[in-house]
Amino acid sequence: MKKFLLSISVAMFLGVASFAQETTTALPLPKVDQKFWQHESLEETGVYGVNTQKAIQFLESKKRKPSQLIVGVLDSGVEITHPDLKDNIWTNAKEIANNGKDDDKNGYVDDIHGWNFIGGKDGKNVDGDTLELTRLFVKYRDLFEKSADAASNKTKYPKEFEDYQKIKTEFENKLAEAKQGAAQYGQMDEVFKIAFPALNSEWGDKELNEKNMVAFQPKSKEAQQGMMIFGLVPKEAWEGKSMKDFTKEIGDEISGGAKYYKEQVEINLNTELDPRPIVGDNYADKSERNYGNNDVDGPDSLHGTHVSGIIAAKSGNGIGMDGIAGNGYVKIMSVRTVPNGDERDKDVANAIRYATDNGAKILNMSFGKAYSPDKQIVWDAFKYAEKKGVLLIKAAGNDNVNIDDEIHYPTLFDEKGNEISKNVITVGANTMDHTNLKASFSNFGKKSVDVFAPGQAIYSTVPNKDGEYKNEDGTSMASPVVAGVAALVWAHYPKLTAIDIKQILMDSVNKNPSLADISVTGGVVDAYKAVQLAEKIYIAKKLK
C-alpha cells in the first residue's frame, strides 16, 4: 500500500529555480506539535485529530478500568523488541518458547508472539513478491500465448481471454511507468545526493523562512540545484524547519521513490519471479491452514512496526511517541501476511482466522490491491471473524480514486453490491489542514469508505533495537489510528460487541462538509466523543 507522494519532474533539471517568484497565499496551519497531531482535539486546536487525551481524562473521571485487549496487526511483520513496543506485545501463555512443539495444539509450533504465513518451516522468509496483476498476467499469458493449445483456449475460455486483454494492457502500462519512474527518480537521487550537502553547507544554521529565502544567493552550481526543490513543494512543507532537516526529509523521499520504482521493475512486475516455494505450502489448496513459521518480524518490518506504534506504542515513558492505546492494556499480535508486493488471498484469509482463533478482538489490515482472484476465501474469513465477534479495520487505499467504482481489495461488497459482513470499518486518510482535509492520496467512496482518520505525516516507531521513529503517509497509517481508538473504547467498555464499537465510532465522528459525499459518515473519528457515547450505552443497558 506504499505510495510516493512527491511529484517531481525531471524537467526541473533544465533550469535553476528562483525563489523570487509568485507565491500562493494559504491559511496558516494551527500551531500544534506536528509529531503528535493525530492526538489533537478539533475543538481546542482546529485540527482534525482524534482527541486522545480528553478521551483518557473522561475515562479516568468515570473510573473506568481497562480490560486487556489483543489487536492483531496483519502486516509485513513487527519489530517486537522495539523499546516503545516490547512491553505491549502479545505473548501466547499456552505456548512454551522454542521447544519445537505445538503446546497449545492450535496447529502452529512455537507461536509465541503471533505467526508468519509468508515464511517456510526452515526459517526462510518471503521478502519481495509480485503484484497480483503480474501473477494474473503470467497465468493468462501462459494459457493464451505460450500454451500449445493457445488458439483453442481463446475460444474455450472467452471470459478469461477478455480479462487477459485488459490485464495485459494494464500490466504493460504499469511496467512502462515503473521503468520511467526508476529512471527519473534515480536521476534525481543522484543529483540531490550531491546538491543537498552543498546547499546545507552554504545555508548554515539559519531558519527556513521567506525572508531568509529571498536573501539567499547560492554560490555553487550544486547549491543552485538544491534550491530547485523549493519551487516544487508548498511553503508549509519547509517553513520553520532547518535546512538540514528539510533536505534530509525530501532526500529520503526521493531515495525512497527511486527504491520503490526499482523494486517495481525488479520484483513486483517481474514475470520470472516466484518466491512462493520458500513457504512450502500447497498453494493451490486454499483450505490449507498450517504452514509458515514463527518469525513475526521478518526481513522488513518497517510498515508493520510503524502501524503497531500508532496503535500501542508505550505511553508516558518519555521516549518517541505515544500510541492511541499505549497504556499497557492493549497487546499487539503480529501476523505476518504482507510482503514487498501484493499479499495473497490465501495468506490473508488464514491470518484473519489465526488472529481470531487466538484471542484478537480487533484486526488492523493496512494493505490492499486491485485484483483478488480468491476473494471468496477472504470473504469467508470476514464472516468467520464476524461470528466470533471480531472487528476488522482496513485501509481504503492510496490511489485517490472512488472505490465505489474502482474496487480495492479486500472489499466489503460482493459483485451485486451486497455487504459481506457487518464487522468491517474502512478508513480514509485526512490531513491536519482543515482547508484541505482529505489527504490527496486517499481513496474515497460514499458507500465504501466509512470514516476518515489522521494519515499524513504520522510519526511512529520504525525498526531499530535502540528505538527509531519517522513520519509516514497513507491510509495505512489512518487505519491503525482507528484501530487504536476502537481498542481504547472497547477495553474500557468490554461488554460491548464488535458491531457496537463500529457503530459508536461511526456515530461519533466530527463531520466536515468536504467529506460528506465521499464517505459514509462524512467525518473524522473522535475518541473523546466515542467514549462518551459508549458510556451512555453502558448506562442505558445497565452494564458494569
C-alpha positions in Angstrom: 0.0 0.0 0.0 3.0 2.2 -0.3 2.6 5.3 -2.5 5.1 8.0 -3.1 3.5 11.4 -2.9 6.2 13.8 -4.1 5.6 14.5 -7.8 8.8 15.9 -9.3 9.6 16.1 -12.9 13.0 15.6 -14.4 12.3 18.7 -16.4 13.3 20.6 -13.3 16.9 20.0 -14.3 16.6 22.1 -17.4 16.9 25.3 -15.4 17.6 26.7 -12.0 14.5 27.6 -10.0 14.5 31.0 -8.4 12.8 31.6 -5.1 11.8 35.2 -6.1 8.7 34.0 -7.9 4.9 34.3 -7.5 3.8 32.6 -4.3 0.3 31.4 -3.3 -1.2 32.5 -0.1 -2.5 29.8 2.2 -4.1 29.9 5.5 -1.6 29.2 8.3 -1.8 25.7 9.8 -2.7 25.6 13.5 0.2 25.7 15.9 0.4 22.2 17.2 3.2 19.7 17.7 3.2 18.1 14.3 4.8 14.9 15.6 1.7 14.1 17.6 -1.0 15.8 15.7 -3.2 12.7 15.4 -3.9 13.1 19.1 -5.2 16.7 18.9 -8.6 18.0 19.7 -10.6 19.7 16.9 -12.5 21.8 19.4 -9.3 23.1 21.0 -6.9 23.4 18.1 -8.9 23.3 14.8 -7.0 20.2 13.8 -9.0 17.0 13.0 -7.1 14.7 15.4 -8.8 12.0 17.4 -8.8 13.8 20.8 -6.9 11.1 22.6 -6.1 12.9 25.9 -9.6 14.2 26.5 -10.9 10.6 26.0 -8.4 9.3 28.6 -9.4 12.1 31.0 -13.0 11.2 30.6 -12.4 7.5 31.3 -10.5 8.4 34.4 -13.3 10.7 35.6 -15.7 7.8 35.2 -13.3 5.5 37.0 -13.3 3.1 34.1 -10.6 0.5 34.3 -9.4 -1.2 31.1 -9.5 -4.9 30.3 -6.7 -6.4 28.3 -7.4 -6.5 24.6 -5.4 -8.0 21.8 -5.1 -6.2 18.4 -3.9 -8.4 15.5 -1.6 -6.5 13.2 -1.8 -8.3 9.8 1.2 -6.7 8.1 4.8 -7.0 7.0 5.9 -8.0 10.5 6.6 -6.2 13.7 9.9 -5.5 15.5 8.7 -6.8 18.8 12.0 -5.7 20.6 11.5 -2.0 19.8 11.9 -0.1 23.1 8.5 1.6 22.6 6.7 -1.7 21.7 8.3 -4.5 23.6 6.1 -4.1 26.7 2.9 -4.1 24.6 3.5 -7.3 22.6 1.1 -10.2 22.9 2.6 -13.4 24.4 0.9 -16.8 23.9 0.8 -18.0 27.5 -0.2 -21.5 26.4 3.0 -22.0 24.3 6.5 -22.9 25.6 9.0 -20.9 23.7 11.4 -22.6 21.3 10.7 -26.2 22.4 9.7 -27.2 18.8 6.3 -28.3 20.0 2.7 -27.1 19.4 2.0 -26.9 23.1 -1.5 -25.4 22.8 -2.5 -27.7 19.9 -3.6 -24.8 17.7 -1.7 -26.1 14.7 1.3 -23.6 15.0 4.6 -24.6 16.6 6.1 -22.0 19.0 3.7 -19.2 18.0 4.8 -17.1 21.0 4.0 -13.6 19.6 2.0 -14.5 16.5 2.6 -16.2 13.2 4.2 -15.7 9.8 2.2 -17.0 6.8 4.9 -16.0 4.3 7.8 -18.0 5.6 8.9 -21.6 5.4 9.4 -24.2 8.1 13.2 -23.9 7.6 13.0 -20.3 8.8 13.4 -18.6 5.5 11.1 -15.8 4.6 9.5 -14.2 1.6 10.6 -10.6 1.3 9.7 -9.4 -2.2 6.8 -10.8 -4.2 5.0 -9.8 -7.4 1.8 -7.9 -7.7 -1.5 -9.8 -8.2 -1.6 -8.1 -11.6 1.7 -9.7 -12.5 0.6 -13.2 -11.3 -2.6 -12.9 -13.4 -0.7 -11.7 -16.4 1.6 -14.7 -16.3 -1.2 -17.1 -15.7 -3.2 -15.9 -18.7 -0.2 -15.3 -20.9 0.8 -18.9 -20.5 -2.8 -20.0 -21.3 -3.4 -17.8 -24.3 0.1 -17.2 -25.8 2.6 -19.8 -24.6 0.4 -22.9 -24.5 0.3 -25.4 -27.4 -3.4 -25.0 -27.2 -3.3 -21.2 -27.1 -5.6 -20.7 -30.1 -8.3 -23.1 -28.9 -8.0 -21.8 -25.4 -9.2 -18.4 -26.6 -12.4 -20.0 -27.7 -12.7 -22.3 -24.8 -12.3 -19.6 -22.2 -13.8 -16.5 -23.7 -14.4 -14.7 -20.3 -10.8 -15.3 -19.2 -9.5 -14.2 -22.6 -11.4 -11.0 -22.4 -10.0 -10.4 -18.9 -6.5 -11.1 -20.3 -6.8 -8.3 -22.8 -7.4 -5.8 -20.0 -4.8 -7.2 -17.7 -2.1 -7.3 -20.4 -2.7 -3.7 -21.3 -2.6 -2.7 -17.6 0.5 -4.7 -16.9 2.4 -3.3 -19.9 1.4 0.3 -19.0 2.4 -0.2 -15.4 5.8 -1.7 -16.3 6.5 1.2 -18.7 5.5 3.7 -15.9 7.8 1.9 -13.4 10.7 1.9 -15.8 10.3 5.6 -16.4 9.9 6.3 -12.7 13.0 4.3 -11.9 15.0 6.3 -14.4 13.6 9.7 -13.3 13.8 9.2 -9.5 17.2 7.5 -10.0 18.5 10.6 -11.7 17.0 12.9 -9.1 18.5 10.8 -6.3 22.0 11.1 -7.9 21.7 14.9 -8.3 20.3 15.7 -4.9 22.7 13.5 -3.0 25.4 15.9 -4.2 23.2 19.1 -4.3 21.7 18.9 -0.8 25.0 18.7 1.2 26.3 21.7 -0.8 23.1 23.6 -0.1 23.3 22.7 3.6 26.9 23.9 3.8 26.1 27.3 2.2 22.9 27.9 4.1 24.3 27.2 7.5 22.1 27.2 10.6 19.6 29.9 9.6 15.9 29.1 9.9 14.0 28.4 6.7 11.6 31.3 6.3 10.6 33.5 3.4 12.9 36.4 4.4 16.0 34.2 4.5 15.0 32.6 1.3 14.8 35.9 -0.6 18.1 37.0 0.7 19.9 33.8 0.0 22.2 33.6 -3.1 23.6 30.2 -3.8 27.2 30.3 -4.9 27.9 26.8 -6.3 26.1 25.0 -9.1 25.3 22.2 -6.7 23.6 24.6 -4.2 21.6 26.1 -7.0 20.4 22.7 -8.0 19.4 22.0 -4.4 17.3 25.2 -4.3 15.2 23.8 -7.2 13.3 21.8 -4.6 11.6 24.9 -3.2 9.8 25.5 -6.5 8.2 22.1 -6.2 6.9 21.8 -2.7 4.5 24.1 -0.8 5.7 26.6 1.7 4.1 24.6 4.6 6.5 21.7 3.9 9.6 23.7 4.8 8.8 26.9 6.7 10.3 26.9 10.3 12.5 23.9 9.7 16.2 23.8 9.5 17.7 23.3 6.0 19.4 20.0 7.1 16.1 18.5 8.4 14.2 19.6 5.4 16.7 18.3 2.8 17.0 15.1 4.7 13.2 14.6 4.7 13.0 15.3 0.9 16.1 13.4 0.1 14.8 10.4 1.9 11.5 10.6 -0.1 13.4 10.9 -3.4 15.6 7.9 -2.4 12.5 6.1 -1.4 10.9 6.8 -4.7 14.0 5.6 -6.6 14.0 2.4 -4.5 10.2 1.9 -5.0 10.3 2.1 -8.8 13.4 0.0 -9.0 11.7 -2.7 -6.9 8.6 -2.4 -9.1 10.7 -3.3 -12.1 12.9 -5.9 -10.5 10.4 -7.6 -8.1 6.7 -6.6 -8.3 6.4 -6.6 -12.1 9.0 -9.3 -12.7 7.3 -12.1 -14.7 10.1 -14.5 -13.9 9.9 -14.2 -10.1 8.0 -16.7 -7.9 9.1 -16.7 -4.3 6.2 -19.0 -3.1 8.3 -22.2 -3.0 10.0 -20.6 0.1 6.8 -21.0 2.0 6.5 -24.7 1.1 2.7 -24.9 1.1 0.4 -26.4 -1.4 -0.6 -23.1 -2.8 -3.4 -24.5 -4.9 -5.0 -25.9 -1.7 -6.9 -22.8 -0.4 -8.2 -24.8 2.6 -4.7 -25.4 3.9 -4.1 -23.7 7.2 -0.9 -24.9 9.0 2.1 -23.6 7.1 4.6 -20.8 7.8 6.9 -20.1 10.7 7.1 -18.1 14.0 9.3 -15.3 12.7 6.9 -12.4 13.3 9.5 -9.7 12.5 10.6 -10.9 9.1 13.2 -9.3 6.7 11.5 -5.9 6.6 9.1 -4.9 9.3 9.1 -1.2 8.8 5.4 -0.9 7.8 4.1 -3.2 10.5 6.2 -1.6 13.2 5.0 1.8 12.2 1.4 0.7 12.3 1.9 -1.0 15.7 3.3 2.1 17.2 0.3 4.2 16.1 -1.9 1.7 18.0 0.0 0.9 21.1 3.5 2.5 21.5 4.0 2.8 25.2 2.6 6.0 26.6 4.3 8.2 29.2 7.7 6.6 29.0 9.4 9.7 27.9 10.7 8.3 24.6 9.5 8.5 21.0 5.7 8.8 20.8 2.5 7.6 22.4 0.2 5.1 20.9 -3.6 5.8 20.9 -4.0 2.9 23.3 -0.5 2.6 24.8 -1.1 2.4 28.5 -0.4 -1.4 28.7 -3.8 -2.9 28.3 -3.6 -3.4 24.5 -1.2 -6.1 23.3 -0.1 -6.4 19.7 -0.2 -9.8 18.0 1.9 -9.8 14.9 0.6 -11.9 12.0 3.0 -11.6 9.1 0.9 -11.5 5.9 2.2 -8.8 3.5 5.5 -9.0 1.5 7.1 -6.2 -0.5 4.4 -6.8 -3.2 0.8 -7.9 -3.1 -0.5 -10.0 -0.3 -2.0 -13.4 -1.4 -5.6 -14.1 -0.6 -4.8 -17.5 1.0 -2.5 -15.8 3.5 -5.0 -13.0 4.3 -7.7 -15.5 5.0 -5.5 -17.6 7.2 -4.2 -14.6 9.0 -7.7 -13.4 9.9 -8.6 -16.9 11.1 -5.4 -17.3 13.1 -5.7 -13.9 14.9 -9.4 -14.6 15.6 -8.8 -18.1 17.0 -6.0 -16.9 19.2 -7.9 -14.1 21.0 -7.5 -10.9 19.0 -10.6 -8.7 19.2 -9.5 -6.1 16.6 -7.6 -6.8 13.4 -5.8 -4.0 11.6 -5.4 -4.6 7.9 -3.3 -1.8 6.3 -3.0 -3.4 2.9 -4.8 -3.8 -0.4 -4.7 -4.5 -4.1 -6.5 -4.1 -7.3 -7.2 -7.8 -8.0 -8.3 -10.7 -5.8 -8.7 -14.0 -7.6 -9.6 -15.9 -4.5 -11.7 -13.2 -2.8 -14.3 -15.7 -1.7 -11.9 -17.3 0.9 -11.2 -13.8 2.3 -14.9 -13.1 2.5 -15.4 -16.4 4.3 -12.8 -15.3 6.8 -14.6 -12.0 7.2 -17.8 -13.9 8.1 -15.8 -16.2 10.4 -14.4 -13.3 12.3 -17.9 -11.7 12.5 -19.3 -14.8 14.1 -16.5 -14.8 16.6 -17.2 -11.1 17.5 -14.0 -9.7 16.0 -13.8 -6.2 14.5 -11.8 -5.7 11.2 -10.4 -2.3 10.4 -8.9 -1.8 7.0 -7.2 0.9 4.9 -9.1 2.4 2.0 -6.0 2.7 -0.3 -3.8 5.4 -1.7 -4.8 5.9 -5.3 -7.1 8.9 -4.9 -9.9 7.1 -6.6 -13.6 6.4 -5.8 -13.6 2.8 -4.6 -17.3 2.6 -5.0 -16.4 2.4 -8.7 -12.8 1.1 -8.7 -12.7 -1.8 -6.3 -9.9 -2.0 -3.8 -9.5 -5.5 -2.3 -10.3 -6.8 0.2 -13.7 -5.2 -0.4 -16.7 -5.5 1.8 -19.1 -5.8 -1.1 -19.8 -8.7 -3.5 -20.4 -8.4 -7.2 -24.0 -7.5 -6.6 -23.2 -4.8 -4.1 -24.3 -6.8 -1.1 -22.4 -6.3 2.2 -20.4 -9.4 3.1 -20.4 -8.8 6.9 -21.2 -6.1 9.4 -17.9 -6.1 11.3 -15.6 -4.1 9.0 -14.6 -0.4 9.1 -12.9 1.0 6.0 -10.7 4.1 6.7 -9.7 7.0 4.5 -6.9 9.5 5.5 -7.2 13.1 6.5 -4.6 15.8 6.9 -4.1 18.3 9.7 -5.1 21.1 7.3 -8.9 21.6 7.7 -8.9 23.6 4.4 -7.6 20.5 2.5 -8.9 17.8 4.8 -8.9 14.7 2.6 -5.3 13.6 2.1 -4.5 14.0 -1.6 -3.7 10.3 -2.0 -6.6 8.8 0.0 -9.2 6.7 -1.7 -12.8 7.6 -1.0 -16.3 6.4 -1.6 -19.8 7.3 -0.3 -20.6 3.6 0.1 -17.2 2.0 0.6 -15.3 4.3 3.0 -16.8 4.6 6.5 -14.7 7.1 8.3 -11.6 9.2 7.9 -8.7 9.5 10.4 -5.2 11.2 10.5 -3.0 9.6 7.9 -0.5 12.2 6.7 2.9 12.8 8.3 2.2 10.4 11.1 5.2 9.9 13.4 5.7 6.4 14.8 8.0 3.6 15.5 10.3 2.0 12.9 12.7 -0.9 13.3 15.8 -0.2 15.4 16.6 -2.1 18.5 17.7 1.2 20.1 14.4 2.9 19.1 13.8 4.8 16.0 10.8 6.8 14.6 9.8 8.5 11.4 6.9 10.1 9.6 4.9 8.0 7.1 1.9 8.9 5.0 -1.0 6.7 3.9 -4.4 5.2 4.7 -2.1 2.5 6.2 -1.5 5.0 9.0 -5.1 6.1 9.2 -6.4 2.6 9.7 -4.3 1.9 12.9 -5.4 5.3 14.3 -9.0 4.0 14.1 -7.9 0.6 15.5 -6.2 2.4 18.4 -9.4 4.3 19.1 -11.5 1.2 18.9 -9.2 -0.6 21.3 -9.3 2.4 23.7 -13.1 2.3 23.7 -13.6 -1.5 23.8 -11.0 -2.1 26.5 -12.9 0.2 28.8 -16.3 -1.0 27.8 -15.7 -4.7 27.2 -19.3 -5.9 27.3 -20.0 -4.1 24.0 -19.9 -6.1 20.8 -17.8 -5.5 17.7 -20.9 -4.2 15.9 -21.4 -1.8 18.9 -17.9 -0.5 18.6 -18.2 0.1 14.9 -21.5 1.9 15.3 -20.1 4.1 18.1 -17.1 5.1 16.1 -19.2 6.0 13.1 -21.9 7.8 15.2 -19.3 10.0 17.0 -17.3 11.4 14.1 -16.5 15.1 13.7 -18.3 15.9 10.5 -16.9 18.1 7.8 -18.8 19.2 4.6 -15.8 18.2 2.4 -16.2 14.5 3.5 -19.9 14.3 3.2 -20.1 13.0 -0.3 -17.0 10.8 -0.2 -17.7 8.6 2.9 -20.5 7.0 4.8 -20.3 9.2 7.9 -18.7 12.4 6.4 -16.4 12.7 9.3 -13.2 12.0 11.2 -13.1 9.6 14.2 -13.1 11.3 17.6 -12.0 9.1 20.7 -13.5 11.6 23.2 -16.9 11.6 21.6 -16.7 7.8 21.2 -16.1 7.1 24.9 -18.9 9.5 25.8 -21.3 7.6 23.6 -20.0 4.2 24.9 -20.7 5.5 28.5 -24.2 6.4 27.6 -24.8 3.0 26.0 -23.4 1.2 29.1 -25.7 3.2 31.4 -28.7 2.7 29.1 -28.1 -1.1 29.0 -27.2 -1.2 32.8 -23.9 -2.8 32.0 -21.0 -2.7 34.5 
